[in-house]
Amino acid sequence: MFAALAALIGLAMVFGSVFAAHQKPYAAKLTAYECGFEAFGDARRRFDVRFYLVAILFIVFDVEVAFLFPWAVSLARIGLLGFFSMLGFLAVLTVGFIYEWNKGALDWE
């Protein structure tokens, strides 16, 4: 009964939005936004690999920086060993960042 009710509510929301929403896109909606290429066209065409590179670099550096908060919260308990371990981690992160910068991965031309 619960699954049927959940399916009914889900279908009602999907079909309700189709019927209630304004479905007439205008020219500004169809222009290229952040992705850099046209919104509609052939899905199999090639596009620049720099989009993937920027996304991968963002994920790598963002996830590594996310480790800083738990480390800062527990710094009093982990002592000097934890402190110097994180300094080593940040050194590796900095070396990777400098390497990417020197290779030109952050340049958008």
Residue, then its C-alpha position, 0 to 999 in steps of 0.5 A: m500500500f505504501a509503495a502504491l501511494a508513493a508511486l501515485i504521489g510521484l506520478a501526480m507530481v510529474f504529470g502535474s508539473v507538465f500540465a501546470a508549468h510554462q512549457k514555452p522556452y524563449a531565446a534566452k533559455l536556449t542560449a549557451y550558458e556555462c557549458g560553452f556549447e549550444a543547448f540543443g544539437d547532436a549529443r554525439r558531437r565532440f566538445d572540449v576536454r577542458f570541461y572534464l579537466v576543470a571538473i576533475l581538478f575541482i573534485v580532487f582539490d575540493v575533496e582534499v580540502a574537505f579533510l581540513f575541517p575534521w582535522a581542525v576539530s580533532l586537533a587537540r586530541i590527535g596531537l603533534l603526530g596528527f598536526f605533522s601528518m596534515l602538514g605532509f598532506l597539505a604539502v602533497l596537495t600544494v605540490g600537486f597544485i603547483y604541478e597543475w598550474n605549471k602544466g597549464a591545466l588551469d589556463w583557459e584559452 
